[in-house]
Amino acid sequence: MKRYDFDTIIERRGTISSKWDDMAPLFGTNDLLPLWVADMDFAAPPEIVDALRKRVDHGVFGYTHRFAPYRQAVVGWLLRRHGWAVDTEWLRHTPGVVPALAMAIMAFTQPGDGVLIQPPVYHPFSAVIRGRGRRIVENPLVFRDGRFEMDFDDLEKKLDDSSVKLVFLCSPHNPCGRVWTRKELERFAAICVARDVVVVSDEIHGDIIYSGNRHIPLASLSGAIRDRTITAIAPSKTFNIAGLSTAVAVIPSRRLRDNYTSVLDFLHLDGGNTFGTIALEVAYNKGDQWLDELIEYLEGNVRFVEEFLARRLPAVTLVKPEGTYVPLLDCRALGLGGQELLRRLVERGRVALNGGHWFGTAGEGFMRLNIATPRKLLEDGMERIVAALSEEGGR
Ligand SMILES: Cc1ncc(COP(=O)(O)O)c(C=O)c1O
């Protein structure tokens, strides 16, 4: 029996929400329906809310630490949901997955070294590389038969350059919604092992996987890839608690772990956040059914978008996501550039989506749509997209 409600529309304006209250810097106005930044319009599981409420009632919010049940919750979750047995010793803190990428750059590269990414990819990947004076090396995905794939020949070539020390994998991949298969990951891993690079595997979207697909943690594939991988996970996307700034770096290799820890300690970031710590522990211990029901709801939203576009705007198609709630719309048949697509969506449709071109090479002509919202709001959003992009335009 279903226990949770994803249909209720919760007013988020005026809650210091980045998604709802901070559109103006990017879109020029806040008067839009936001289907952009990757958080959800659903309340977090009531189990989490209850635990936080109880802690708030205590009223004292001094320094905190990550207690044993927290570590056990992470271990239990990875084993139960992803079949990956990890040791509590391997876990290190990070206030977010992006900070873990940044710390890895500081720990494992020198100025001028190359860091490889696979665009179109979550844009902070390139920002953190550039921010520390490292060099971005691109191994663009290729769009073939309606889905994005890795270009392994190009990956080999790019990694033959021995100044490339670090690789950022996005698994599942944001924004294209690919859940990399075992075969793909094995080939990727073999290339990285042969070239002796360190890999950060950003698996923040690893819990939101649609029927017929399976998320495989890169580091679970073999001892060789495990010993050179830092896996970043978080309950933030999965349970809609990104504002609590709590994530985990899983680092099996002692050498990599020590290097990472030295940067974490240098930045003095290990303290953590009381509410994030509580929320993670409850999410990973009690969140299974909520997540299963969420995924079912999101699958309904995927079907809704597909059918809606086929009926009302056939020139635009959904790049079918295998996971994540931020799939791409293929708008290339409209023949408009990314800027013009954005302008029409904002000015004609009053709706905010991420431009595919924000994610770099190969993203041009695509738009990223956040489908993690009650069906009624998604319907409103799709009507706005049609108004913005159909021949007639205007509304
Ligand atoms: C692939 C990916 N990594 C990291 C993040 C953000 O992580 P955090 O907020 O934990 O830094 C996002 C958010 O959208 C993401 O899509």
Ligand as a Chemical Component Dictionary entry (heavy atoms), coordinates in Angstrom:
data_LIG
# 
_chem_comp.id                   LIG 
_chem_comp.type                 NON-POLYMER 
_chem_comp.pdbx_formal_charge   0 
_chem_comp.three_letter_code    LIG 
# 
loop_
_chem_comp_atom.comp_id 
_chem_comp_atom.atom_id 
_chem_comp_atom.alt_atom_id 
_chem_comp_atom.type_symbol 
_chem_comp_atom.charge 
_chem_comp_atom.model_Cartn_x 
_chem_comp_atom.model_Cartn_y 
_chem_comp_atom.model_Cartn_z 
_chem_comp_atom.pdbx_ordinal 
LIG C1 C1 C 0 26.104 15.411 -10.803 1  
LIG C2 C2 C 0 25.944 16.331 -9.648  2  
LIG N1 N1 N 0 26.935 16.426 -8.743  3  
LIG C3 C3 C 0 26.838 17.242 -7.673  4  
LIG C4 C4 C 0 25.714 18.017 -7.466  5  
LIG C5 C5 C 0 25.641 18.943 -6.303  6  
LIG O1 O1 O 0 26.178 18.375 -5.201  7  
LIG P1 P1 P 0 26.312 19.150 -3.822  8  
LIG O2 O2 O 0 25.124 20.052 -3.695  9  
LIG O3 O3 O 0 26.323 18.032 -2.846  10 
LIG O4 O4 O 0 27.609 19.873 -3.882  11 
LIG C6 C6 C 0 24.664 17.952 -8.391  12 
LIG C7 C7 C 0 23.477 18.803 -8.213  13 
LIG O5 O5 O 0 22.677 18.980 -9.081  14 
LIG C8 C8 C 0 24.790 17.088 -9.490  15 
LIG O6 O6 O 0 23.822 16.981 -10.392 16 
# 
loop_
_chem_comp_bond.comp_id 
_chem_comp_bond.atom_id_1 
_chem_comp_bond.atom_id_2 
_chem_comp_bond.value_order 
_chem_comp_bond.pdbx_ordinal 
LIG C1 C2 SING 1  
LIG C2 N1 SING 2  
LIG C2 C8 DOUB 3  
LIG N1 C3 DOUB 4  
LIG C3 C4 SING 5  
LIG C4 C5 SING 6  
LIG C4 C6 DOUB 7  
LIG C5 O1 SING 8  
LIG O1 P1 SING 9  
LIG P1 O2 DOUB 10 
LIG P1 O3 SING 11 
LIG P1 O4 SING 12 
LIG C6 C7 SING 13 
LIG C6 C8 SING 14 
LIG C7 O5 DOUB 15 
LIG C8 O6 SING 16 
# 
